[in-house]
Amino acid sequence: GNSIPMKMKVIESMWEKEKSNLIILSDISSEITAKQTIEKIEDQAALGEMIAYFAHEVRNPINDISMLLQLMRKRIEIEDPNLQVIDRMQADCIRMNDLMESILSFSRQDISKFKPFDCRDLLERINRRFQNKYQIRKITSRIVCKPRDTIVLGDIRSIDPVCTNII
């Protein structure tokens, strides 16, 4: 009941003084599958190049913003309430740059190398990022970790957006 792609070849021949045709049918499923696989790989390569170009183009303005924030931070007083805003914006620039690095890594299809990092530090950084939203919604947040159990092995750039999305 299943259809199978076939190639048909007809060969004219003479057999016992009579003209006849020899019909040869060949299953070409594997050829079609191989062609589709090659097309898919070519599409992925083109997408990878486009993603790499996009990430590179996005990182340039992020770096410009980050440098301007660093200059602003140096020029304002420590008591200035805008210092917290500048620090959060700087942290967001770093996070966006890390996301672009993850995208570049994915587009290059690099295998992530896991490194130990302090999960508590990551969670505290993410928690600080959401403080304004917490205050507006009257949410109290708290991180509870056992002191010796906060080092984990992983790719922090991949785990950060996962935790952010959970929140």
C-alpha positions in Angstrom: 0.0 0.0 0.0 3.0 2.4 0.2 4.3 4.1 -2.8 8.0 3.8 -3.6 9.8 6.2 -5.9 11.1 4.2 -8.9 13.2 4.8 -12.0 12.2 3.0 -15.1 14.5 2.1 -17.9 13.3 0.5 -21.1 15.7 -1.4 -23.3 14.6 -2.5 -26.7 16.0 -5.9 -27.7 15.5 -8.7 -30.2 14.6 -12.1 -28.8 14.1 -15.0 -31.0 13.6 -12.7 -34.0 11.0 -10.7 -32.2 11.3 -7.2 -31.0 10.7 -7.0 -27.3 11.3 -4.5 -24.4 13.1 -5.2 -21.2 11.8 -3.0 -18.4 14.1 -2.4 -15.4 12.7 -0.8 -12.3 15.0 0.6 -9.6 14.1 1.9 -6.2 15.5 5.4 -5.9 14.3 6.1 -2.3 17.9 6.4 -1.0 18.9 8.8 -3.8 15.9 11.1 -3.0 16.7 10.9 0.8 20.3 11.7 0.1 19.4 14.7 -2.1 17.0 16.0 0.6 19.7 15.6 3.2 22.1 17.6 1.1 19.6 20.4 0.5 18.8 20.5 4.3 22.5 20.8 5.1 23.0 23.6 2.5 20.0 25.4 4.0 21.4 25.1 7.5 24.8 26.4 6.3 23.1 29.4 4.7 21.1 30.0 7.9 24.2 29.7 10.0 26.0 32.4 7.9 23.0 34.7 8.1 22.8 34.2 11.9 26.5 34.9 12.3 26.1 38.1 10.3 23.1 39.2 12.3 24.9 38.5 15.6 27.9 40.4 14.5 25.8 43.4 13.5 23.9 43.4 16.8 27.0 43.1 18.9 28.5 46.4 17.5 25.7 48.7 18.9 25.6 46.7 22.1 29.3 47.3 22.6 28.9 51.1 21.8 26.0 51.3 24.4 28.1 49.4 27.0 31.1 51.8 26.5 28.9 54.9 26.9 27.4 53.4 30.1 30.8 52.9 31.5 31.7 56.5 30.7 28.5 57.7 32.3 29.2 55.6 35.4 32.6 57.2 35.8 31.1 60.7 35.6 28.3 60.5 38.1 28.4 60.5 41.9 28.2 57.3 43.9 25.0 58.6 45.7 23.3 59.3 42.4 20.1 57.2 42.1 20.8 56.7 38.4 23.8 54.6 39.2 21.6 51.5 39.8 19.9 52.1 36.5 23.2 52.4 34.7 24.5 49.2 36.4 21.3 47.3 35.4 21.7 48.6 31.8 25.3 47.6 31.8 24.4 44.1 33.0 21.8 43.9 30.3 24.4 44.8 27.7 26.6 42.0 29.0 23.7 39.6 28.9 22.8 40.6 25.3 26.4 40.2 24.3 26.4 36.7 25.9 23.2 35.8 24.0 24.9 36.9 20.8 27.9 34.7 21.6 25.5 31.8 22.2 23.9 32.4 18.9 27.3 32.6 17.2 28.3 29.4 18.9 25.1 27.7 17.8 25.5 28.9 14.2 29.0 27.6 14.2 27.7 24.4 15.7 30.4 24.4 18.3 30.1 21.9 21.1 29.6 23.8 24.4 32.3 23.2 26.9 30.9 23.0 30.4 32.6 25.0 33.1 32.0 25.2 36.8 30.1 28.3 37.9 28.4 29.5 41.0 24.6 29.0 40.5 23.8 31.2 43.5 25.7 34.2 41.8 23.7 33.6 38.6 20.4 33.4 40.4 21.2 36.6 42.4 22.2 38.5 39.2 18.9 37.4 37.6 17.0 38.3 40.7 18.5 41.8 40.7 17.5 42.2 37.1 13.8 41.6 38.0 13.7 43.8 41.2 11.7 46.7 39.5 9.1 44.2 38.2 8.9 42.6 41.7 8.4 45.9 43.4 5.6 46.9 40.9 3.8 43.6 41.4 4.6 43.6 45.2 6.5 40.3 44.9 9.1 39.3 47.5 11.8 37.1 46.1 14.3 35.0 48.1 17.1 32.6 47.0 17.7 29.7 49.3 20.8 27.6 48.6 23.0 25.4 50.7 26.4 27.2 50.8 28.5 24.2 49.5 26.1 23.1 46.8 26.1 26.2 44.6 28.8 25.3 42.1 27.5 23.5 39.0 29.0 22.3 35.8 27.4 23.8 32.7 27.2 26.6 30.1 26.2 29.7 32.0 25.3 31.5 28.8 22.7 28.8 28.1 21.4 28.5 31.6 20.9 32.3 32.2 18.1 32.6 29.6 16.5 29.4 30.8 16.3 30.7 34.4 15.1 34.1 33.1 12.3 32.5 31.1 11.2 30.5 34.1 10.9 33.6 36.2 
